[in-house]
């Protein structure tokens, strides 16, 4: 019984993480438009022209947890 409870908790945590990743990716797509936003494992990759310059200028991109709502 305990094994099933642990497995259910892990499954719920994975689903919550996946939803959070999708939410952050959607917000980044909305911010950048043409930039490619990909989710790999627990990382969100943003690629596009001028991304490094924009990352350096906009502090909300460096601190996404506080910058995106």
VOVEXZA-488601 format. One line per field, with one value per atom (N, C-alpha, C): residue number from 1; residue in one letter; atom name; x negated, y negated, z negated. Coordinates in Angstrom, 2 decimals, padded with zeros to 5 digits, always signed. Example, Ala and Ser with C-alpha at 12.3 -4.5 7.8 and 13.67 -1.06 7.14 Angstrom:
// VOVEXZA-488601
n <- c(1,1,1,2,2,2)
res <- c(A,A,A,S,S,S)
atom <- c(N,CA,C,N,CA,C)
east <- c(-013.19,-012.30,-013.20,-012.85,-013.67,-012.90)
north <- c(+005.69,+004.50,+003.30,+002.25,+001.06,-000.03)
up <- c(-007.80,-007.80,-007.80,-007.08,-007.14,-007.87)
// end
This chain:
// VOVEXZA-488601
n <- c(1,1,1,2,2,2,3,3,3,4,4,4,5,5,5,6,6,6,7,7,7,8,8,8,9,9,9,10,10,10,11,11,11,12,12,12,13,13,13,14,14,14,15,15,15,16,16,16,17,17,17,18,18,18,19,19,19,20,20,20,21,21,21,22,22,22,23,23,23,24,24,24,25,25,25,26,26,26,27,27,27,28,28,28,29,29,29,30,30,30,31,31,31,32,32,32,33,33,33,34,34,34,35,35,35,36,36,36,37,37,37,38,38,38,39,39,39,40,40,40,41,41,41,42,42,42,43,43,43,44,44,44,45,45,45,46,46,46,47,47,47,48,48,48,49,49,49,50,50,50,51,51,51,52,52,52,53,53,53,54,54,54,55,55,55,56,56,56,57,57,57,58,58,58,59,59,59,60,60,60,61,61,61,62,62,62,63,63,63,64,64,64,65,65,65,66,66,66,67,67,67,68,68,68,69,69,69)
res <- c(X,X,X,X,X,X,X,X,X,X,X,X,X,X,X,X,X,X,X,X,X,X,X,X,X,X,X,X,X,X,X,X,X,X,X,X,X,X,X,X,X,X,X,X,X,X,X,X,X,X,X,X,X,X,X,X,X,X,X,X,X,X,X,X,X,X,X,X,X,X,X,X,X,X,X,X,X,X,X,X,X,X,X,X,X,X,X,X,X,X,X,X,X,X,X,X,X,X,X,X,X,X,X,X,X,X,X,X,X,X,X,X,X,X,X,X,X,X,X,X,X,X,X,X,X,X,X,X,X,X,X,X,X,X,X,X,X,X,X,X,X,X,X,X,X,X,X,X,X,X,X,X,X,X,X,X,X,X,X,X,X,X,X,X,X,X,X,X,X,X,X,X,X,X,X,X,X,X,X,X,X,X,X,X,X,X,X,X,X,X,X,X,X,X,X,X,X,X,X,X,X,X,X,X,X,X,X)
atom <- c(N,CA,C,N,CA,C,N,CA,C,N,CA,C,N,CA,C,N,CA,C,N,CA,C,N,CA,C,N,CA,C,N,CA,C,N,CA,C,N,CA,C,N,CA,C,N,CA,C,N,CA,C,N,CA,C,N,CA,C,N,CA,C,N,CA,C,N,CA,C,N,CA,C,N,CA,C,N,CA,C,N,CA,C,N,CA,C,N,CA,C,N,CA,C,N,CA,C,N,CA,C,N,CA,C,N,CA,C,N,CA,C,N,CA,C,N,CA,C,N,CA,C,N,CA,C,N,CA,C,N,CA,C,N,CA,C,N,CA,C,N,CA,C,N,CA,C,N,CA,C,N,CA,C,N,CA,C,N,CA,C,N,CA,C,N,CA,C,N,CA,C,N,CA,C,N,CA,C,N,CA,C,N,CA,C,N,CA,C,N,CA,C,N,CA,C,N,CA,C,N,CA,C,N,CA,C,N,CA,C,N,CA,C,N,CA,C,N,CA,C,N,CA,C,N,CA,C,N,CA,C,N,CA,C,N,CA,C,N,CA,C)
east <- c(-000.82,+000.00,-000.87,-001.93,-002.81,-003.49,-003.85,-004.47,-003.54,-002.26,-001.29,-001.14,-001.17,-001.05,-002.25,-003.45,-004.67,-004.65,-004.25,-004.18,-003.18,-002.05,-001.04,-001.59,-002.28,-002.88,-003.91,-004.73,-005.74,-005.07,-004.01,-003.29,-002.66,-002.07,-001.47,-002.53,-003.68,-004.77,-005.29,-005.44,-005.89,-004.88,-003.59,-002.56,-002.57,-002.74,-002.80,-004.01,-005.16,-006.36,-006.17,-005.58,-005.34,-004.42,-003.39,-002.47,-003.18,-004.05,-004.80,-005.75,-006.42,-007.31,-006.54,-005.37,-004.55,-004.11,-003.75,-003.32,-004.45,-005.64,-006.79,-007.13,-007.09,-007.39,-006.39,-005.10,-004.08,-004.31,-004.66,-004.92,-006.14,-007.17,-008.35,-008.02,-007.20,-006.79,-006.03,-005.19,-004.43,-005.36,-006.41,-007.34,-008.18,-008.63,-009.61,-009.03,-007.88,-007.26,-007.97,-009.00,-009.64,-010.71,-011.07,-012.12,-011.64,-012.57,-012.24,-012.35,-011.27,-011.26,-011.05,-012.01,-011.94,-012.06,-011.39,-011.50,-012.26,-013.38,-014.19,-014.38,-013.87,-013.93,-013.41,-014.25,-013.80,-014.34,-014.73,-015.27,-014.36,-014.33,-013.60,-014.63,-014.74,-015.72,-015.03,-015.60,-015.08,-016.18,-015.86,-016.83,-016.25,-017.10,-016.66,-017.68,-017.47,-018.38,-018.29,-019.44,-019.50,-019.12,-019.04,-018.60,-019.60,-020.88,-021.88,-021.82,-021.72,-021.64,-020.40,-019.28,-018.04,-018.13,-018.78,-018.95,-019.79,-020.82,-021.67,-020.94,-020.05,-019.34,-018.18,-017.43,-016.17,-016.38,-016.43,-016.68,-015.57,-014.36,-013.28,-013.54,-014.38,-014.72,-015.73,-016.59,-017.57,-016.97,-015.88,-015.23,-013.77,-013.56,-012.24,-011.20,-011.58,-010.58,-009.91,-010.65,-010.08,-009.57,-010.03,-009.71,-008.48,-008.08,-006.92,-005.78,-004.62,-003.41,-002.31)
north <- c(+001.19,+000.00,-001.27,-001.25,-002.41,-002.65,-001.56,-001.69,-002.39,-002.05,-002.68,-004.16,-004.48,-005.87,-006.69,-006.13,-006.81,-006.98,-005.93,-006.01,-007.07,-007.16,-008.18,-009.57,-009.76,-011.06,-011.47,-010.53,-010.82,-011.17,-010.47,-010.74,-012.13,-012.49,-013.82,-014.92,-014.67,-015.65,-015.83,-014.72,-014.82,-015.61,-015.34,-016.06,-017.55,-017.89,-019.30,-019.99,-019.30,-019.87,-020.07,-019.09,-019.19,-020.37,-020.56,-021.68,-023.02,-023.09,-024.33,-024.61,-023.58,-023.76,-024.24,-023.67,-024.09,-025.55,-025.93,-027.30,-028.30,-027.99,-028.87,-028.94,-027.80,-027.78,-028.62,-028.53,-029.33,-030.82,-031.19,-032.60,-033.11,-032.27,-032.66,-032.80,-031.89,-032.00,-033.30,-033.67,-034.92,-036.13,-036.06,-037.18,-037.36,-036.24,-036.32,-036.09,-035.54,-035.33,-034.31,-034.72,-033.84,-032.94,-033.14,-032.32,-030.89,-029.96,-028.55,-028.22,-027.73,-027.34,-025.84,-025.15,-023.69,-023.26,-022.18,-021.61,-020.30,-020.20,-018.98,-018.61,-017.44,-016.97,-018.07,-018.60,-019.65,-021.02,-021.16,-022.43,-023.00,-024.33,-025.02,-025.81,-025.49,-026.12,-027.13,-028.32,-029.35,-029.69,-029.57,-029.87,-030.89,-031.76,-032.74,-033.85,-034.63,-035.72,-036.80,-037.21,-038.29,-037.88,-036.58,-036.13,-036.48,-036.36,-036.65,-038.13,-038.99,-040.42,-040.74,-040.14,-040.38,-039.82,-038.66,-038.07,-038.99,-039.61,-040.52,-041.80,-042.28,-043.54,-043.37,-042.30,-042.13,-041.21,-041.76,-040.93,-039.92,-040.16,-039.20,-037.87,-037.87,-036.62,-035.81,-036.49,-035.78,-035.21,-035.80,-035.36,-035.05,-034.01,-033.70,-033.44,-032.80,-032.50,-033.77,-034.85,-036.09,-036.97,-036.69,-037.55,-037.17,-035.91,-035.47,-035.15,-035.58,-035.29,-034.85)
up <- c(+000.00,+000.00,+000.00,-000.79,-000.86,+000.49,+001.17,+002.49,+003.48,+003.44,+004.33,+004.00,+002.71,+002.29,+002.76,+002.62,+003.07,+004.59,+005.30,+006.76,+007.20,+006.53,+006.86,+006.60,+005.48,+005.17,+006.20,+006.63,+007.66,+008.98,+009.32,+010.57,+010.53,+009.39,+009.25,+009.33,+008.71,+008.76,+010.18,+010.94,+012.34,+013.18,+012.96,+013.71,+013.39,+012.11,+011.72,+012.33,+012.32,+012.93,+014.43,+015.10,+016.54,+016.86,+016.05,+016.26,+016.06,+015.04,+014.80,+015.96,+016.46,+017.60,+018.82,+019.08,+020.21,+020.05,+018.83,+018.57,+018.83,+018.33,+018.55,+020.03,+020.72,+022.16,+022.93,+022.59,+023.27,+023.03,+021.80,+021.51,+022.28,+022.39,+023.16,+024.64,+025.17,+026.57,+026.80,+025.85,+025.98,+025.93,+025.11,+024.99,+026.24,+026.83,+027.91,+029.29,+029.39,+030.68,+031.54,+032.28,+033.25,+032.65,+031.41,+030.80,+030.64,+030.76,+030.57,+029.08,+028.51,+027.10,+027.04,+026.42,+026.32,+024.87,+024.53,+023.20,+023.32,+022.61,+022.58,+021.12,+020.75,+019.37,+018.45,+017.57,+016.65,+017.06,+018.34,+018.82,+019.89,+019.95,+021.00,+021.79,+023.08,+023.95,+024.87,+024.95,+025.84,+026.83,+028.11,+029.16,+030.11,+030.57,+031.55,+031.71,+032.71,+033.03,+031.95,+031.44,+030.46,+029.05,+028.77,+027.46,+026.36,+026.63,+025.59,+025.22,+026.21,+025.93,+025.11,+025.47,+024.73,+023.30,+023.14,+021.82,+020.93,+021.52,+020.75,+020.37,+021.22,+020.98,+020.01,+020.15,+019.40,+018.19,+016.97,+015.79,+015.52,+015.98,+015.73,+016.43,+017.47,+018.15,+017.36,+016.61,+015.81,+014.54,+014.08,+012.84,+013.16,+013.96,+014.47,+013.40,+012.32,+011.29,+010.78,+010.65,+010.19,+011.33,+012.56,+013.67,+014.45,+014.41,+015.19,+014.25,+014.60,+013.79,+014.71)
// end
